[in-house]
Amino acid sequence: MKLKQLETLLGDLQQFTTPKVELEQYPTGPHIASRLLYTAENSFDDISNKVVADFGCGCGTLGAAAALLGAEQVIGIDIDPQSLEIASMNAEDLELDIDFVQCDISNLGWRGQIVDTVVMNPPFGTRKKGIDMDFLFVALKVASQAVYSLHKTSTRDYIKRTALRDLNASSAEVLCELRFDVPQLYKFHKKKEVDIAVDLWRFVPKRSQVKDN
């Protein structure tokens, strides 16, 4: 599938009707989502025929992109039931088979590296400090191949240092810098939209000591 076609399909997905500020719910736009997944597949072969988890899946944009690019299985995980309802409808509209799980990522009881790839646009941590790193910590525990994640460019040095030193990453690479378009969703937003500089990261987890048969 070509990048433009993927972006067009993602652009038709339903997004949050009443986003929750405490969960930092912002839609992952089709421009960023398509590039994240297209890069993961075409530069690194991390999507097609792989088991892919979408952490904090929201309305399911990243997971849908993974399924469209030929993932063997896609699991979307989110704490918010309303988001999962929308994500489920989006998957249905595109005739995609995606499994959805309602769960707080911090309480995810998976043991070992049971998915190949994790894709995510975690909360930036403006409401709950450190939640972006909580997501990354769990992702690097359960992925065997790669973790793709978006983080504010302003946190680049901290992200790299922490991932390599504390979070089980064997490598941490910024693939590109993107502009994350934040629309005027909440009452405290003064501007119609704001562009935030974000990094698209690819993390490779250290190999598990237990080898799969």
C-alpha positions in Angstrom: 0.0 0.0 0.0 1.3 3.4 -0.9 1.8 6.1 1.8 -0.8 8.5 0.3 -3.4 5.7 0.1 -2.7 4.8 3.8 -3.0 8.5 4.9 -6.3 8.9 3.0 -7.8 5.8 4.7 -6.8 7.0 8.1 -8.2 10.4 7.4 -11.7 9.0 7.2 -11.6 7.5 10.7 -13.8 8.8 13.5 -12.0 10.7 16.3 -12.9 11.6 19.9 -16.3 13.2 20.3 -15.7 14.2 23.9 -12.0 13.9 24.6 -10.9 13.6 28.2 -8.2 16.1 29.2 -7.1 14.1 32.2 -6.1 11.3 29.8 -4.4 13.8 27.4 -6.6 12.6 24.6 -5.5 14.1 21.3 -6.1 12.5 18.0 -3.1 11.1 16.1 -3.5 12.8 12.8 -3.4 10.7 9.6 -0.2 12.5 8.4 1.8 11.4 11.4 0.2 8.0 11.9 0.7 6.9 8.2 4.4 8.0 8.3 5.0 6.2 11.6 3.6 2.9 10.4 4.9 3.2 6.8 8.4 3.8 8.1 8.2 0.9 10.5 7.1 -1.4 7.7 9.1 -0.2 4.7 12.4 0.7 6.4 12.5 -2.0 9.1 10.0 -4.8 8.2 8.4 -4.5 11.7 4.7 -4.6 10.8 3.6 -7.1 8.1 3.1 -10.7 9.4 4.0 -9.4 12.9 2.0 -9.2 16.2 1.6 -5.5 16.8 0.2 -3.8 20.0 -1.1 -0.2 19.9 -0.6 1.2 23.4 -3.1 3.9 24.5 -4.8 3.2 21.2 -7.5 5.9 21.6 -9.6 5.8 18.5 -7.4 3.1 16.9 -5.6 5.0 14.2 -2.1 3.4 14.7 -3.6 0.0 15.1 -5.7 0.4 11.9 -2.6 1.5 10.0 -0.8 -1.6 11.2 -3.6 -3.9 10.1 -3.8 -2.2 6.7 -0.1 -2.8 6.3 -0.5 -6.6 6.8 0.1 -7.2 10.5 -0.7 -10.8 11.5 -2.5 -9.6 14.7 -3.2 -6.2 16.1 -4.1 -5.6 19.8 -5.3 -2.1 20.8 -5.1 -1.3 24.5 -6.7 1.7 26.2 -8.0 2.6 29.6 -11.0 4.5 28.2 -14.1 2.5 27.1 -15.6 5.3 25.0 -12.4 5.5 22.9 -12.4 1.7 22.4 -16.0 1.9 21.2 -14.9 4.4 18.5 -11.8 2.3 17.7 -13.9 -0.8 17.3 -16.3 1.0 14.9 -13.3 2.3 12.9 -12.0 -1.2 12.6 -15.4 -2.4 11.5 -15.7 0.3 8.9 -12.4 -0.7 7.3 -13.2 -4.4 7.7 -10.2 -4.9 9.9 -9.8 -7.7 12.5 -8.4 -5.9 15.6 -8.5 -7.1 19.2 -9.3 -4.4 21.8 -8.5 -4.6 25.5 -9.6 -2.1 28.1 -6.7 -1.8 30.5 -4.4 0.7 32.2 -1.0 0.1 30.6 0.6 0.2 34.0 -1.5 -2.8 35.0 -0.9 -4.8 31.9 -0.2 -8.3 33.1 1.7 -9.6 30.1 4.9 -11.5 30.9 7.8 -11.6 28.6 8.2 -10.4 25.0 4.9 -11.6 23.7 4.4 -9.1 20.8 6.8 -8.3 18.0 6.2 -4.6 17.8 4.6 -1.8 19.9 3.4 1.4 18.3 2.1 4.3 20.4 1.5 7.9 20.8 1.6 8.1 24.6 0.4 11.0 26.8 3.2 13.6 26.8 3.0 13.8 30.6 1.6 17.3 31.0 -1.2 16.1 33.2 0.5 13.1 34.9 4.2 13.6 35.1 6.2 10.6 33.8 3.4 8.7 32.2 5.1 8.8 28.8 8.0 6.9 30.4 5.6 4.5 32.1 4.3 3.6 28.7 7.8 3.2 27.3 8.9 1.0 30.2 6.1 -1.5 29.6 6.5 -1.4 25.8 10.2 -2.3 26.1 9.3 -5.2 28.4 6.7 -6.8 26.1 8.1 -6.2 22.6 10.7 -8.5 21.1 11.5 -6.5 17.9 10.8 -2.8 18.2 8.9 0.0 19.8 7.8 3.1 17.8 6.8 6.1 19.9 6.2 9.8 19.7 7.7 12.1 22.3 8.2 15.9 22.5 11.5 16.9 20.8 12.3 19.0 23.8 12.7 15.8 25.8 15.1 14.1 23.3 18.2 13.8 25.5 16.3 12.6 28.5 14.4 10.0 26.5 17.5 8.5 25.0 19.5 8.5 28.2 16.6 6.9 30.2 15.7 4.3 27.6 19.2 3.0 27.3 20.1 3.2 31.0 16.9 2.2 32.7 14.3 0.8 30.4 15.8 -2.2 28.7 16.5 -0.6 25.3 19.6 -1.8 23.4 19.2 1.1 21.0 17.2 4.3 20.8 17.1 6.3 17.5 15.2 9.3 16.4 14.0 8.5 12.9 12.6 12.0 12.1 11.1 15.1 13.7 7.5 15.8 13.0 4.9 18.5 13.7 2.1 17.3 15.9 -1.0 19.3 15.2 -2.9 19.9 18.4 -6.4 21.2 17.6 -8.4 23.4 19.9 -10.1 20.7 21.9 -10.3 22.0 25.5 -11.5 25.2 27.1 -8.0 26.2 28.2 -6.7 26.1 24.6 -6.4 29.8 23.5 -5.3 29.1 19.9 -7.3 27.4 17.2 -4.4 24.9 16.7 -0.8 24.5 17.9 2.1 22.7 16.3 4.3 20.8 18.7 7.7 19.4 17.6 7.7 15.7 18.2 10.3 13.0 17.6 9.5 9.6 16.0 11.6 7.1 17.9 12.5 3.5 17.2 13.6 1.6 20.3 15.0 -1.9 20.1 14.5 -3.9 23.3 17.3 -6.1 24.8 16.7 -9.7 24.0 14.8 -11.7 26.6 16.9 -14.3 28.5 14.2 -16.8 27.8 14.4 -18.0 24.2 11.1 -18.8 22.4 10.9 -22.2 20.8 
